Amino acid sequence: MKEIFENVFEHEGRILTRNRVPGKQVYGERLLNINGKEYRAWNPRRSKLCAAIKNGLKNNPIKHDSEILYLGASTGTTPSHISDVLTDGGIYAVEISAHSMKFLLRFCEKRENVIPILADARQPKNYQEIGKVDVIYEDVASPEQADILLKNSRMFLRKGGYAMIAIKSQSIDVTQSPEETYAQVKEEISSELELIEEVALEPYEKSHLFLVLRKK
Ligand SMILES: C[S@@+](CC[C@H](N)C(=O)[O-])C[C@H]1O[C@@H](n2cnc3c(N)ncnc32)[C@H](O)[C@@H]1O
């Protein structure tokens, strides 16, 4: 087994994180016992961060002690693996849907490093008390993806901190090509966020581009 990023492992072609809550699955993922420790198989078809890792991501700013603002937490698939990685850090998990939040709350009971926030990421003032973070991760299916990232970055991201965004071209503009949409988003954020890396998510996700950025 090889540690490819802090607390992220590769074993026999699978990406794994060490299970923070042994014996418990979050989304029906496989649990594996390796040398007496329990790991969760991270599914690249269910998580864009895992898809980016499978497609060769080189820069993962999520460290064991990072403070993360996660926008679009849904029912917690990717946040749960980040929660495994953060042995000494924490995640503020923002989600607009009360229905998804019901599931998120259920797993947060067992994962005390995830703080669920029922809120609209377009209105960051509503959760301003969280203070500064090291990384913002955005995976909201919204035409305002770029604007949401900028608003949250201005308010919460430390200077030199990182942003990760999964751009879904079909949610932004179905009338133009994905490449045009990606270029438009990159241009919109470029004055405040420096592009560090980009990874296409096919074959795991169609028409998605994953970016890693650093606050200027
Ligand atoms: C593709 S899903 C996220 C999946 C999740 N990131 C994962 O990998 O496990 C997108 C989520 O963004 C949420 N969302 C959409 N607009 C939002 C907004 N303005 N503020 C917060 N969440 C939003 C949706 O309710 C949905 O749960």
The ligand as a Gaussian input file, in Angstrom:
#p B3LYP/6-31G(d) Opt

LIG

0 1
 C      -23.038000      17.369000      -7.226000
 S      -23.783000      17.563000      -5.659000
 C      -22.436000      17.499000      -4.526000
 C      -21.829000      16.120000      -4.280000
 C      -20.817000      16.160000      -3.159000
 N      -19.906000      17.267000      -3.324000
 C      -19.986000      14.894000      -3.081000
 O      -19.024000      14.747000      -3.827000
 O      -20.308000      14.059000      -2.237000
 C      -24.138000      19.294000      -5.642000
 C      -24.788000      19.772000      -4.371000
 O      -24.784000      21.192000      -4.368000
 C      -25.934000      21.621000      -3.681000
 N      -26.153000      23.041000      -3.989000
 C      -26.621000      23.581000      -5.147000
 N      -26.678000      24.937000      -5.047000
 C      -26.214000      25.236000      -3.809000
 C      -26.024000      26.465000      -3.111000
 N      -26.321000      27.638000      -3.690000
 N      -25.539000      26.421000      -1.847000
 C      -25.225000      25.227000      -1.256000
 N      -25.398000      24.044000      -1.867000
 C      -25.874000      24.040000      -3.120000
 C      -27.025000      20.676000      -4.190000
 O      -28.138000      20.656000      -3.309000
 C      -26.270000      19.357000      -4.242000
 O      -26.428000      18.626000      -3.051000

